[in-house]
């Protein structure tokens, strides 16, 4: 099984679904959105 297939299978599992939902909840928070934007800005400046 390729790594991508393993990841896809994990994301379909109950534990994977829990982690996806947790990620969605965390990304809904304004503070985390701000942090992510800052990270993307820093990464884009490196190029």
Secondary structure, 3 states (H helix, E strand, C coil): CCHHHHHHHHHHCHHHHHHHHHHHHHHCCHHHHHHHHHHHHHHHHCC
